[in-house]
Amino acid sequence: MDVLKQFSRIQDIALSLESFDQIQTFPECGGTGIFVGTVRNHHEGKAVKALKYTAYAPVAEKMIRQIEQEIQAKYAVSYVRVIHRVGALDIGEKAIIAIAYAAHRREAFAACEEAVERVKHEVPVWKEEFYMDGSSQYVEGCCIRKDDLKEQHVHHHFVHRHPVKAEHDQHQHCHHSKENDPPIYQWPL
């Protein structure tokens, strides 16, 4: 097997798919799952001008690598990697990229999705939004882990299903900052 690329999981430069190993390095794989998260121009009815991500990098690096290993074992996939951006980002810039290679698409998609969700909800990365009106705020995320479900205020209009494991077929929910706001999927404080 080829030597895999070594790179930081927390980066302060523009993110690129070029950071990752190519699927050709894994001839047993026929499926690729990729997620690229970018900065959008709105949140809770407010126009967003830019974002700033900060992280406790030594712990974030370690946690992302641990999440990758756990997901690789759980889904029996050959490759799972996630990189997250820190620093100031403008609208449209990449904030996170996750990639998974597996023998089949289902496992690749599931591994990629779980990697993104776990990084977003477990890793110490904080997001501050800057709005067009001159205000700013840190954005609180929502935890989707089942062990926290009892503590959450449940809303019945959001269902999150994972296609691979039957244990994931239960409803999963997200916090709202206000009763009628759409669900918020952001990095927790």
C-alpha positions as CSV (number, residue, x, y, z in Angstrom):
1,M,0.0,0.0,0.0
2,D,1.1,3.5,-0.7
3,V,2.1,5.8,2.1
4,L,-0.9,8.0,3.0
5,K,-0.8,11.8,3.0
6,Q,-0.1,13.4,6.4
7,F,-2.1,16.6,7.0
8,S,-3.6,18.7,9.8
9,R,-7.3,18.2,10.4
10,I,-7.6,21.8,11.6
11,Q,-6.4,24.2,9.0
12,D,-6.2,28.0,8.7
13,I,-5.9,28.0,4.9
14,A,-8.4,27.4,2.1
15,L,-9.6,23.8,2.1
16,S,-9.2,21.6,-0.9
17,L,-10.0,18.0,-2.0
18,E,-6.3,17.8,-3.0
19,S,-5.4,17.4,0.7
20,F,-6.9,13.9,0.7
21,D,-5.5,10.6,-0.7
22,Q,-7.0,9.6,-4.0
23,I,-9.3,6.6,-4.3
24,Q,-6.8,4.9,-6.6
25,T,-4.8,4.2,-3.5
26,F,-7.6,2.0,-2.4
27,P,-8.4,-0.5,-5.2
28,E,-10.8,-2.4,-3.1
29,C,-13.1,0.7,-3.0
30,G,-15.8,1.4,-5.5
31,G,-17.7,4.1,-3.5
32,T,-16.8,7.6,-2.4
33,G,-18.8,9.7,0.0
34,I,-17.8,13.4,0.0
35,F,-19.3,16.3,2.0
36,V,-18.2,19.9,1.5
37,G,-19.7,22.5,3.9
38,T,-19.6,26.1,2.8
39,V,-20.5,29.4,4.5
40,R,-24.0,30.5,3.7
41,N,-25.4,34.0,3.7
42,H,-28.2,33.7,6.3
43,H,-29.0,32.3,9.7
44,E,-32.2,32.6,11.7
45,G,-33.5,35.3,9.4
46,K,-30.4,37.5,9.6
47,A,-28.1,38.3,6.7
48,V,-24.6,36.8,7.4
49,K,-21.6,38.8,6.2
50,A,-18.8,36.4,7.3
51,L,-17.9,33.7,9.9
52,K,-14.9,33.1,12.2
53,Y,-14.1,29.6,13.4
54,T,-11.8,29.1,16.4
55,A,-10.7,25.8,17.9
56,Y,-8.7,24.3,20.6
57,A,-6.4,22.8,17.9
58,P,-4.5,20.2,19.9
59,V,-7.6,18.6,21.3
60,A,-9.6,19.1,18.0
61,E,-6.9,17.3,16.0
62,K,-6.8,14.4,18.4
63,M,-10.6,14.1,18.5
64,I,-11.1,14.3,14.7
65,R,-8.5,11.5,14.2
66,Q,-10.2,9.4,16.9
67,I,-13.6,9.9,15.2
68,E,-12.1,8.9,11.8
69,Q,-10.7,5.7,13.3
70,E,-14.0,4.8,15.1
71,I,-16.0,5.3,12.0
72,Q,-13.6,3.4,9.8
73,A,-13.9,0.4,12.1
74,K,-17.7,0.8,12.6
75,Y,-18.5,0.8,8.8
76,A,-15.5,-1.3,7.7
77,V,-14.5,1.4,5.2
78,S,-10.9,1.8,4.0
79,Y,-10.6,5.6,4.4
80,V,-12.3,8.4,6.4
81,R,-10.8,11.8,6.7
82,V,-12.1,15.2,7.8
83,I,-10.6,18.7,7.7
84,H,-12.1,21.7,9.3
85,R,-11.2,25.4,8.6
86,V,-10.4,27.9,11.3
87,G,-10.1,31.7,11.0
88,A,-12.1,34.2,9.1
89,L,-14.3,32.9,6.2
90,D,-16.3,34.7,3.7
91,I,-19.6,33.6,2.1
92,G,-19.0,30.6,-0.1
93,E,-15.7,29.5,1.4
94,K,-15.3,25.9,2.5
95,A,-15.6,25.3,6.2
96,I,-15.4,21.5,6.4
97,I,-14.6,18.7,4.0
98,A,-15.2,15.0,4.8
99,I,-14.4,12.0,2.6
100,A,-14.9,8.3,2.9
101,Y,-13.9,5.4,0.6
102,A,-15.6,2.1,0.8
103,A,-16.4,-1.0,-1.2
104,H,-19.9,0.3,-1.8
105,R,-21.7,3.6,-1.9
106,R,-24.0,3.0,1.1
107,E,-21.1,2.5,3.5
108,A,-19.2,5.4,2.0
109,F,-22.2,7.8,2.4
110,A,-23.0,6.6,5.9
111,A,-19.4,6.9,7.1
112,C,-19.0,10.4,5.6
113,E,-22.3,11.6,7.1
114,E,-21.5,10.3,10.6
115,A,-18.0,11.8,10.4
116,V,-19.4,15.2,9.6
117,E,-22.1,15.0,12.3
118,R,-19.7,13.8,15.0
119,V,-17.1,16.5,14.2
120,K,-19.8,19.2,14.2
121,H,-21.2,18.0,17.6
122,E,-18.2,16.7,19.5
123,V,-15.0,18.6,18.5
124,P,-14.1,21.9,20.2
125,V,-14.6,24.2,17.2
126,W,-16.6,27.4,17.7
127,K,-18.4,29.5,15.1
128,E,-19.0,33.2,15.4
129,E,-21.3,34.8,12.8
130,F,-20.9,38.4,11.7
131,Y,-24.1,39.9,10.4
132,M,-24.8,42.7,7.9
133,D,-26.4,44.8,10.6
134,G,-23.0,45.0,12.4
135,S,-23.9,42.5,15.2
136,S,-22.3,39.1,15.8
137,Q,-22.8,36.0,17.9
138,Y,-21.4,32.6,18.6
139,V,-23.8,30.0,17.2
140,E,-24.8,27.1,19.4
141,G,-25.1,23.7,17.7
142,C,-27.4,20.8,18.4
143,C,-26.5,17.4,19.6
144,I,-28.0,14.5,17.7
145,R,-26.6,11.7,19.8
146,K,-29.2,9.4,21.2
147,D,-27.9,9.5,24.7
148,D,-28.7,13.2,24.8
149,L,-32.2,12.9,23.2
150,K,-34.0,12.7,26.5
151,E,-32.5,16.1,27.5
152,Q,-33.5,17.8,24.2
153,H,-36.7,19.7,23.4
154,V,-38.1,17.4,20.7
155,H,-39.7,18.8,17.5
156,H,-41.6,16.4,15.3
157,H,-41.0,18.0,11.9
158,F,-37.4,16.8,11.5
159,V,-36.5,13.2,10.9
160,H,-32.9,12.1,10.3
161,R,-32.5,8.6,9.0
162,H,-29.3,6.7,8.4
163,P,-29.6,4.1,5.6
164,V,-27.1,1.5,6.9
165,K,-27.9,0.4,10.4
166,A,-31.4,-0.3,11.7
167,E,-30.5,1.1,15.1
168,H,-30.3,4.5,13.4
169,D,-33.9,4.4,12.1
170,Q,-35.3,6.1,15.1
171,H,-36.2,9.8,14.9
172,Q,-33.4,12.2,15.7
173,H,-34.1,15.8,16.5
174,C,-32.5,19.2,16.9
175,H,-32.7,22.2,19.2
176,H,-34.3,25.4,18.0
177,S,-33.4,28.7,19.4
178,K,-37.0,29.9,19.1
179,E,-40.2,27.8,18.9
180,N,-40.9,28.4,15.2
181,D,-37.3,28.7,13.8
182,P,-35.9,26.0,11.5
183,P,-33.5,23.5,13.0
184,I,-29.9,24.7,13.5
185,Y,-27.1,22.4,12.5
186,Q,-23.9,24.2,13.6
187,W,-20.8,23.6,15.7
188,P,-21.5,23.7,19.4
189,L,-19.9,26.1,21.9
